[in-house]
Amino acid sequence: MLKDITIGQYFPGNSPVHRMDPRGKIIMMAIYIIELFVANNLQAMAVSILFILVAYKVAGIPVKMVLKSIKPVIVLIVFTGVLNMLFVDGNELFRIGFIRITDQGVFYAVVMAVRIICLIAGTTLLTYTTSPIVLTDGLERLMEPLNRFHVPVHEISMMMTIALRFIPTLIEETDKIMSAQKARGADFETGGLMDKAKSLVPIMVPLFVSSFRRADELALAMECRCYHGGSGRTRMRQLKYAGVDYAGFTVSLAVLAAVIAINHFVPSIY
């Protein structure tokens, strides 16, 4: 299960999506999120799904990576679907005691599940095709206007990127700790809920200790390299928009316009 978590991982490549400016990809991701929540019928949802599938194809990222990114949040998706089935009114399909399932509830559950999956697929594509350092630069440049209001833009960007960068490291560390504890006879599979919760203690304690040690080493390394934030900081790679970025903007806006047009001409499902 831990090996299926791909959040924060970067897959090097030379596709048009990889070559895009990070600011452009962040803006396109924001536009795609708007598309998902603007779409209010099946046709508009289908356009949004097709767009993200084409984006993965152009980026050269296999579709199985999308499935891996969904596995860790499958519980959240199921929980959201169950809530919709139980609390959305409509024509009753069947009833078990006080539990009442309606056709609209089932329909909303499916729509919300598809929306969450597309949302995860769109956001993970950003980290799949953008290295943490470049992502930091893109976030910082986009939030530069907030410096006028004394917002610590560079620090916020750095913290977000470090958090993304260390997710795969922590997952690998957790896997190593679990393997070591299993070799010592620990059992993480059998028993009830409380037994399984107690069995996590031998994992969480070493993991927290290792995380604090890594954080201390990272802070020491940054201090030894005279790191002092964004003031006067130079960049090896200067960000600038290219033709592929303008093409991406055009396609994203065209898809958004198509979703809005479909909403106007096709009846809403809500």
C-alpha positions in Angstrom: 0.0 0.0 0.0 2.8 2.4 0.9 4.5 1.9 -2.5 1.2 3.0 -4.2 1.5 6.5 -2.7 2.9 8.7 -5.5 2.1 12.1 -4.1 5.1 14.5 -4.4 7.1 12.3 -6.8 8.7 13.7 -9.9 9.1 11.7 -13.0 11.7 13.3 -15.3 10.8 13.6 -19.0 11.0 15.8 -22.1 7.4 16.1 -23.0 5.7 19.4 -23.8 4.1 19.3 -20.3 7.5 18.8 -18.6 8.9 21.8 -20.6 6.2 24.1 -19.6 6.9 27.0 -17.2 5.8 26.0 -13.7 3.7 29.1 -13.4 1.8 28.1 -16.5 1.2 24.6 -15.1 0.0 26.0 -11.8 -2.4 28.4 -13.6 -3.6 25.6 -15.8 -4.3 23.4 -12.8 -6.3 26.2 -11.2 -8.3 26.5 -14.5 -8.9 22.8 -14.5 -10.2 22.8 -10.9 -12.6 25.6 -11.9 -13.8 23.4 -14.9 -14.5 20.5 -12.6 -16.7 22.6 -10.3 -18.4 24.5 -13.1 -19.4 21.4 -15.0 -23.0 20.6 -14.0 -24.0 17.9 -16.5 -22.6 14.7 -17.8 -21.4 16.1 -21.1 -19.3 18.8 -19.4 -17.9 16.3 -17.0 -16.9 14.1 -19.9 -15.0 17.0 -21.5 -13.1 17.6 -18.3 -12.2 13.9 -18.0 -11.1 13.7 -21.7 -8.9 16.8 -21.1 -7.0 15.3 -18.2 -6.6 12.0 -20.0 -5.1 13.8 -23.0 -2.8 15.8 -20.7 -1.5 12.5 -19.2 -1.0 11.1 -22.6 1.0 14.2 -23.8 3.1 14.1 -20.6 4.0 10.5 -21.2 2.7 9.5 -17.7 1.0 6.1 -17.7 -2.6 5.9 -16.6 -1.7 3.4 -13.9 0.0 6.2 -12.1 -3.4 7.9 -11.8 -4.8 4.7 -10.2 -1.9 4.6 -7.7 -2.5 8.2 -6.7 -6.2 7.4 -6.0 -5.6 4.3 -3.8 -4.5 6.3 -0.7 -7.7 8.3 -0.8 -10.1 5.6 -1.7 -11.6 5.7 1.8 -12.3 9.4 1.5 -14.0 8.8 -1.9 -16.2 6.0 -0.5 -17.0 8.0 2.6 -18.2 11.0 0.4 -20.2 8.6 -1.8 -22.0 7.1 1.2 -22.9 10.5 2.6 -24.4 11.5 -0.7 -26.4 8.3 -0.9 -27.8 8.7 2.6 -28.6 12.4 2.7 -29.7 13.3 -0.8 -33.4 13.2 -1.5 -35.0 11.6 -4.5 -37.0 8.5 -5.6 -36.5 5.8 -3.1 -34.7 2.7 -4.4 -34.8 0.6 -1.3 -34.8 1.0 2.5 -33.0 -1.0 5.2 -34.4 0.1 8.6 -33.7 3.9 8.8 -31.3 3.8 5.9 -32.9 5.1 2.8 -31.2 5.0 -0.6 -32.5 7.2 -3.4 -31.7 7.3 -7.1 -30.5 10.9 -6.9 -28.3 9.9 -3.9 -26.6 7.2 -6.0 -26.2 9.6 -8.9 -24.6 12.3 -6.8 -22.3 9.7 -5.2 -21.0 8.7 -8.6 -20.6 12.3 -9.8 -18.7 13.4 -6.6 -16.4 10.3 -6.8 -15.6 11.1 -10.5 -15.0 14.8 -9.5 -12.6 13.9 -6.7 -10.7 11.4 -8.9 -10.3 14.0 -11.6 -9.2 16.6 -9.0 -6.5 14.3 -7.7 -5.4 13.3 -11.2 -5.1 17.0 -12.2 -3.1 18.1 -9.1 -0.8 15.1 -9.1 0.1 15.7 -12.8 1.6 19.0 -11.6 4.0 17.2 -9.2 4.7 14.4 -11.7 6.0 16.8 -14.3 7.6 19.5 -12.2 10.7 19.2 -10.0 10.4 20.5 -6.4 12.9 23.3 -7.0 11.2 24.5 -10.1 7.8 24.3 -8.4 9.1 26.5 -5.6 10.3 29.1 -8.0 6.9 29.0 -9.8 4.9 29.4 -6.6 7.2 32.2 -5.4 6.9 34.2 -8.7 3.1 33.8 -8.8 2.8 35.1 -5.2 5.3 38.0 -5.6 2.5 40.6 -5.4 1.8 39.5 -1.9 5.2 40.8 -0.8 3.6 44.3 -0.7 1.4 43.1 2.1 4.4 41.7 4.0 3.4 38.1 3.3 6.5 35.8 3.6 6.1 34.5 0.1 9.4 32.8 -0.2 9.1 31.0 3.1 5.6 29.8 2.3 6.8 28.4 -1.1 9.8 26.8 0.4 7.8 25.1 3.2 5.2 23.8 0.7 7.9 22.4 -1.6 9.9 20.8 1.2 6.7 19.1 2.4 6.0 17.7 -1.1 9.6 16.7 -1.5 9.8 14.7 1.7 6.5 12.8 1.2 8.3 10.0 -0.8 11.2 10.0 1.7 8.9 9.5 4.6 7.0 6.8 2.8 10.3 5.0 2.1 11.3 5.4 5.7 8.0 4.0 6.9 8.4 1.0 4.7 11.9 0.3 6.1 10.6 0.6 9.7 7.7 -1.7 9.0 10.1 -4.3 7.5 12.4 -4.0 10.4 9.6 -4.4 12.9 8.2 -7.4 11.0 11.6 -9.0 11.1 11.4 -8.6 14.9 8.1 -10.4 15.0 5.6 -7.5 14.9 2.2 -8.3 13.5 0.3 -5.5 11.6 -2.4 -7.5 9.9 -4.3 -9.6 12.5 -6.4 -8.4 15.4 -9.2 -5.9 15.9 -9.2 -2.2 15.3 -7.6 -1.4 18.7 -4.9 -4.1 18.2 -4.0 -2.6 14.8 -3.9 0.9 16.3 -1.6 -0.3 19.0 0.7 -2.1 16.5 1.3 1.3 14.8 3.1 2.7 17.9 6.4 0.9 17.1 6.2 2.5 13.6 5.2 6.0 14.6 7.7 6.6 17.3 10.8 5.8 15.1 9.2 7.7 12.2 8.8 10.9 14.3 12.3 10.6 15.6 13.7 10.1 12.1 11.6 13.0 10.8 12.9 15.4 13.4 16.4 14.3 12.8 16.0 14.9 9.0 14.5 18.3 9.7 17.5 19.2 12.0 20.0 18.0 9.4 18.2 20.0 6.6 18.2 23.2 8.7 21.9 22.7 9.5 22.7 22.1 5.8 20.8 25.3 4.8 22.6 27.3 7.5 26.0 26.0 6.4 25.3 27.1 2.9 24.4 30.6 4.1 20.8 30.3 3.1 18.8 33.4 4.3 15.6 33.3 2.4 14.4 35.1 -0.7 16.2 38.5 -0.2 18.9 38.8 -2.8 18.6 35.2 -3.9 19.5 34.4 -7.5 18.3 31.5 -9.7 20.2 29.3 -12.0 17.2 28.9 -14.3 15.2 32.1 -15.2 11.5 31.5 -15.7 10.0 32.8 -18.9 7.0 31.8 -20.9 7.5 30.0 -24.2 5.2 28.9 -27.1 4.2 25.7 -25.3 2.9 27.7 -22.4 0.7 29.9 -24.6 -0.5 26.8 -26.3 -1.4 25.3 -22.9 -3.2 28.4 -21.9 -5.2 28.4 -25.1 -6.2 24.8 -24.8 -7.2 25.2 -21.1 -9.3 28.3 -21.8 -10.9 26.6 -24.8 -11.9 23.6 -22.6 -13.3 26.0 -20.0 -15.2 27.8 -22.6 -16.6 24.5 -23.9 -17.7 23.4 -20.5 -19.5 26.8 -19.9 -21.1 26.5 -23.4 -22.3 22.9 -22.6 -23.7 24.1 -19.3 -25.7 26.8 -21.2 -27.2 24.5 -23.8 -27.6 21.2 -21.8 -29.9 20.9 -18.8 -28.2 20.7 -15.4 -28.1 17.5 -13.5 -28.4 19.3 -10.2 
